[in-house]
Amino acid sequence: MSSEYRFVTFRQPATALIPPEAGAAKSLTLDLVNSIPEISEQMDGWDVVNTQIVPISGEEILIIFTLTTKVNVPEGGEFWGGAV
């Protein structure tokens, strides 16, 4: 059994996740199934290892998910182009 990793990224307006006023708070549930179906498809069956939020500009942010999953590699099989 081996682990495989995937990066999923998406851009959002900064105000969608970060309150525009200093001292304000915002709480969100990421409903990827209903709000961003493409992200949901990429994450289905994968576990989140890490999440990063990177400012792109004053108005947008980049969100990066690092995902992992377990894969079965047959004895003598190849994984990412190399023999196991």
matplotlib code that plots the C-alpha trace (Angstrom):
import matplotlib.pyplot as plt

x = [0.0, 1.4, 0.2, -0.6, -0.8, -2.8, -2.9, -6.2, -6.3, -8.9, -9.2, -11.8, -12.5, -10.8, -14.1, -15.6, -13.4, -11.9, -14.1, -13.3, -13.4, -10.6, -11.9, -14.8, -15.2, -16.5, -17.4, -17.9, -18.6, -17.1, -19.9, -17.8, -20.4, -23.0, -20.9, -17.9, -18.6, -15.2, -13.4, -15.7, -14.9, -11.2, -11.5, -13.8, -12.2, -9.1, -8.1, -7.0, -3.4, -2.8, -4.6, -2.9, -4.4, -2.2, -3.0, -2.8, -3.7, -5.6, -8.9, -8.2, -6.8, -5.6, -6.6, -4.4, -5.5, -2.9, -4.7, -3.7, -5.1, -3.9, -3.4, -2.7, 0.4, 0.8, 4.1, 6.5, 4.1, 5.0, 4.1, 4.7, 6.8, 9.2, 9.2, 8.1]
y = [0.0, 3.4, 7.0, 9.2, 13.0, 15.7, 19.5, 21.2, 25.0, 27.6, 31.4, 33.3, 37.0, 37.8, 39.0, 35.6, 34.2, 37.2, 39.9, 43.3, 45.2, 44.9, 43.2, 41.4, 37.7, 35.3, 31.6, 29.5, 25.9, 25.0, 23.2, 22.1, 19.7, 22.4, 25.5, 24.4, 21.0, 20.9, 21.0, 18.4, 16.0, 16.4, 15.8, 12.8, 9.9, 11.9, 13.1, 16.7, 16.8, 20.6, 23.8, 27.1, 30.5, 32.7, 36.3, 37.0, 40.6, 42.9, 41.5, 37.7, 34.8, 31.4, 28.3, 25.2, 21.8, 19.1, 15.7, 12.1, 8.7, 5.1, 3.1, -0.5, -1.2, -4.8, -6.5, -5.6, -2.9, 0.6, 3.7, 7.1, 5.6, 3.6, 0.0, -0.8]
z = [0.0, -1.0, -0.6, -3.5, -3.2, -5.0, -5.0, -5.5, -5.9, -6.3, -6.3, -4.3, -3.6, -0.3, 1.2, 0.6, 3.4, 5.2, 6.7, 5.2, 8.5, 11.1, 14.2, 12.4, 12.4, 9.8, 10.1, 7.0, 6.2, 2.9, 1.0, -1.9, -3.2, -3.8, -4.2, -6.3, -8.0, -9.7, -6.3, -4.9, -7.8, -7.2, -3.5, -3.5, -1.8, -0.7, 2.8, 3.4, 4.7, 4.6, 3.6, 2.7, 2.0, -0.1, -0.9, -4.6, -4.5, -2.1, -3.5, -4.2, -2.4, -3.5, -1.5, -1.8, -0.5, -0.2, -0.3, 0.1, -0.5, -0.2, -3.4, -3.9, -6.0, -7.1, -6.3, -9.1, -10.3, -11.2, -9.1, -10.7, -13.4, -11.2, -10.1, -6.5]

ax = plt.figure().add_subplot(projection="3d")
ax.plot(x, y, z, "-o")
ax.set_aspect("equal")
plt.show()
